[in-house]
Amino acid sequence: MELPEAERAALQKELAHQARRARIELDPERLAKLSQFVDLLLFWRRRMALVGSRTWQDVVRKHCADSFHAAHLVDEARRVADLGTGAGFPGLVLAIVCPGSPFVLVESRAKPVSFLRYCIREIGIENVEVVRARAEDFAAAPEQRGRYDLVFSRGVWPLDEFLSVSESLLSEGGKAIAMKGPRVREEAVGLLRAPFDLVFEEYSLEAGERRVLVVATLRRSRGAVRCFT
């Protein structure tokens, strides 16, 4: 599906605007790839429930914009995993924004996996691999242990479960990043023995929705969790 030229220009303008709100400047190549991804997502949505959003405006302002706010954490990471990526948020968006870092997108459902693999081929995204697996099984595989600088999750599990799954995947000093709503601080209260230091980065989407990045850095010593605001 190809959007009319005027509509595509409006889509790219909105992508650039939302990226600037997250302090990102997108060059024409990345804007073109992101707009093609949004276009494909809405086309595939007619056949399968990939996202609830029905318009490109909703996709950009909610899903893409949220993903943009995590881009500063990538910074040429050696290897990045997105667990339970669904339709590619944040993993596929971040892979386009940060082409210097290799990404592995982990998803257990066949339809999103088919969509993501199609997008990668159609758009020409070279730094992404899609793995069909349950995140728990992926993390338990011996060959994945300690391979990742960053592990992402966007609202898939409770925080303690996400950190437990991420721990074996992370290299020393690696970070698990949970993208959550404002009530995530309540979840963190119960984390008494996890080997992470937690930092909470708060931000808002343009419509006013409050969001939090929980940045959990794996420590060398395995003690109690420490939380910083």
N, C-alpha and C positions, 0 to 999 in steps of 0.2 A: 504494500500500500504506500502510495506517495502522497503526501500532503500537497495542496496547492502552494505555489511559491510564496504568496503573501502569508499564508498560514505557517509555513515553515520558518519564514523570517520572524514572525511573531513568537513562535516557539523558541527559536534560538535567542531572541532578545530576552525572553523570560528566563531561560537557562542562565544566560550571562548575568542577569540581575540577581538571581538567587545565589549564584556562585560568588558574586561580589559581596553579598551579605555575609558569606562565610569566609571572606578575605581570600578569594581565589580569582585569578584572572584566567579565563579560558581562551585559548587560541582558536582560530577558525576550524582547524582539523578536529579538535576535541569537541567543539560545539556541534559540528556536523555529525560526528559519531553519536553524541548524546541525543541529538534530535532524532536520528535514525532509530536509536534504541527505543525512545518513547513512542515513536510512530509504530514500530513493530509490536511493542507491548500492547497498544490499544487495538491493533489488528488481531492479534492472537487472543486478546481478551474476549472477543466475540465467540470463541470456541471453547475457552476454558477459563475458569475463575483464577486468574493470576493475581489481580489486585481488585479492590473494590472501586477504585476511582474510574470514572467513565470518560473524563476529558483529559486532554494533555495539560490543561492548566492545573487540574487537581494532582496529576502525577508529578509535575514539576514542583509545585509549591509544597507538597507534602513529602513525597518519597525522595525525589532527587535532592531537594533542598536539605532534608534531614541528612542524607548521605554526604553532601558537601561539607557539612560541619565536622565530619570525622576525617577529612582529607589531610589536615595538618599533622595527623598522627602517623601517617604512612611514611613520608619523608625518605624515599628510596630504601624501604625495608628490604631485607634479604628475601623474605618469603612471607606471604600473608594468606590466612585462611578465613573464609566466611562460612560459619556453621549455620545451616538452615537458611540458606540464602533466598529461597523462594523465587521470586521473579528477578532477583539480582540486586536487591537492596540490602546492604550498601555495596556488596562486592563488585558487581559488574560496573556500577557507576564509578566507584573508586579506581577500578582498573583502567577505565578510560581517562579519568582525571590524572592518574599517576602511572603513566606507561612505563616508567623505569623499574617498577616493582612487580614481581611475579605473584599472581593470585591463584588460589585454589578455592573454588566454590563448591561447597558440600550441600547436597540436597537429596532427600530420600524419595521424593515423589517423581514419577516418570514424566508427567506433563511439563512441570517447570524445567526439568533437566533437558527435555527435547527443545523447549523454547530457548533456553540459554545457549545450547550448542548451535542452534540455528542462528541466533544473534551473533555469536562469535564468528561464524563463517561468513554471514552476510555483511556484517559491518567491517570485518577484518581486524579483530582485536587479537593481538598476538601474545599478550602476557597473561592469558587466562586458561586455566584447565577446570573442567567441570567433572566432579566425581559424584556418582549416584551411590549414596550410602547414608545410613543413619549416622548422625554425628558421633554417637557413643561408640559405634563400631569403627568408624574412621579413626577416632582418637585412640582406640585400643590397639590398632595395628602397630607392630613393633617398628616398621619402617618409617612411621610418621613421628616417632618420639623425638622431641626436641628440635624439630625442623623449622619452626615458625617464629619469626620475630613478633608478629601480631596475629591475634585471633579475634575476629569480630562476631557479634551477634546483635541483631536488631529486634529486640523484644520477643525472642522466641521462648526462653525459659526463665524460671526464677533465677536470681543472680547466683545463689549458691550452687545450683546445678550446672550453670554455665561455667563457672570457675572450676568446678570439679572436672568437667570434661576437658576444659582448655589446658589444665595444668601439665598433662603429659605431652601436649603438642608444643609447648613453648620452650624456646631456648632460654638459657640463663639470662635474667634481666628482661625477658620478653614481656609483652603486655597483652592482656585480655581486655577487650573493649566492649562493654555492654551498652547498647543504645536504648535508653529507657525513658519513661515518664517520671514526673517529680516524686512519686511515692517510692522510688527505688531506695532512698535512704532508710526507709523502714525495713526493707529486705536486708540491708547491710548490717543492721543491728545484731542479727543472729549469726553473723560470720565470726566465730570465736577462734577457730583453729586454722583457717585457710592461710596458706603461705604467701599472701599478697599484701602489698601496700595499695590502698585505694585512694584515688583522687576523683572528685566530682567536678565536672565541667558543665555548667548550666548555660543554656541558650534558649531562644524562642524562635519558632517559625514565624513567618510574616503575619499570619492570621492570629498570632498570639498564643499558639499552643506551646506550652513549656516542655522542654526536653532536657535530658541529662546524659552526658557521656560518663560512664563509670570506667575509669582507666585503672586497671589492676595490674601492677607490676610484680612479677614473680621474684621473690627474694631468694637469696642463697640460704639463709637460715629459715627453718620451718617453725615460726612462732605464731603468735596471734596476729590477726589482721589489724592494720593501722589505717585510720581514715583521716583524710585531709580534705578541706573544702577549698 
